[in-house]
């Protein structure tokens, strides 16, 4: 069975135009999806300005404080930042971000004897007693994938 095309030049022009339009539409759709994900996705972790001062002020009050330790480029920290941001929005207490590579971060890392960047420190002051709990990890690598340890994050952010 043979198919005859009357005007081959016009036929191929239309096929080419159709392919170009399809490529433009796919590229545009991909670009829009990328833009939306990067704009609405979690932002990079940034250290809370004047973290030591804010920590000292918060410790004077009878309230819970969470220190979220992180390090730039830490895959565990990156994997968990969305979960931490969700929990932070629900929290009715201060949540301070501490970069373990900053001067203040180094001091706090030593103070709480942290070995890993992806750590949470929960400070609870009630009356004259200050309790400190260190949650060693909020991210892990499971089957080759970096994942948030949602249970650890939720436990840390529970309102007491």
N, C-alpha and C positions, 0 to 999 in steps of 0.2 A: 504494500500500500504506500503510495507516494502522496506527499502533500505538496501542493503547489502554492507558492506565495506570489501574488501579482507584483507587488512593489517591495522587493527585499530591502531596499535602502530605508524606506519609510518604516517597515516592520522592525528592523534592527535599531533604528533611532528611538522608536517607542519603547522597545524592550530596555534599551540603555537608559532612557529617561525614567522608566519605572524603577529600575535598579538604583539609580541615583536618588530618587525620591525615597525609596525604602531605606537606603543607607542614611540619608539625612534624618528621617523620622526616628530610626533606631538610635542614632547618635544623639539626637536632641532629647529623646526620652531617657537615655542613659545619663546624659548630662544633668537633666532635671532631678533624677533620682539621686545622683551623687551629691548635688547641691543640697537637696533637702536633708539627706542623711548627715552631711557634714555640718549643716547649720543647726539641726535639731538634735544631733547626737551630743553625748557628754563632752564637755570641754576638757582641755588638759588640766591636770591637777596643778594648782598654784598655791604656794604657801600663803597662809593667812598673814597679812601685814601686822607687824609688831606682835608676833605670836607670844613672846615671853610676857609682854605687858598685859596682853589680853588674858593669858593664862593666870597671871597673878591676880588680876581683877576678878576673874571668875572664881578662883579658889577662895576668895574672901566671902563669897556668898554661899549659902547652903543649897548648892545645886550640882547636878551632874554635869560633867564636861567630858567630851570625847576628843582625843587627839588622834588624827588620822595621819600616820607616818607614810611617806611615799618617797620615791626616788625617780628622777627623770629617766625614762627609758626602761623602767621596771615592768616587765610583761605581766606580772601578777597584779601590780597596782593598776595597770591599764585595763585588765580584764574585769576588775571589780569596781571601777569608778562609777559605772552606771548604777549599780546596786547601792553604793555608798551615797550617791546623790539622791536617790529615791528615799533612802532612810533619813538622810539629813533634812529633807523637806518636811518629813513627818515629825522630826524631833522638836521638843519644846525646851531645849537646852543648847548651850554653845557647842559647836563642832568646829574644831580648829585644825587646819591642814598644816603639816610640818614636813618640810623637805629635809631628808636626812643628810643632804649634802651641804646645807646652809650652816652658818656658824651656830645659830640658835638650835637648829636641828641636831647638830653634833652634840651640843650640850644636853639636850633632852634625851637623845638616844643613849648617852652615857648614864644619865640620871635614872632612866627606867631599864637599863641593861638590855637594850634591844639588840638582837643579832640580825634581824631581817627588816628590810624597808617596809614591806607590806604588813604593818602591825597597827593595831588599835590599842590605845591606852584609855581606860575608863577611870575617871577620877570622880569619886562620890564623897561629898562632904555633908555630914549630918551632925549637927551640934558642934562638938569639938573634935570629932573623929573623922579623919580623912582615910578612905580606903582607895587603893589603887589596884586595878586589875589589868593585866596585859593579855590581850588576845593576840597570840603570836602571828596568825596569818589570816588575811581576808581574801587571799587568792591562792590557787594551786594549779598544778599541771596534771591533768587526768587524760590518759590515752593520747598524749601529744598535744592536747588543747589547754590553753590557759583559761581557767574558769574562776568565777567569784565563789567564795565559800559563803553562800547566802545565809546559812544557819548561824555562822559566827557573826556576820554583820547584823543580822536581826537580833541576836542575843545581846550584842553590845548596845544596840540602839533602843532596847526595851526601856520603857519609862518605869522607873522604880519609885 
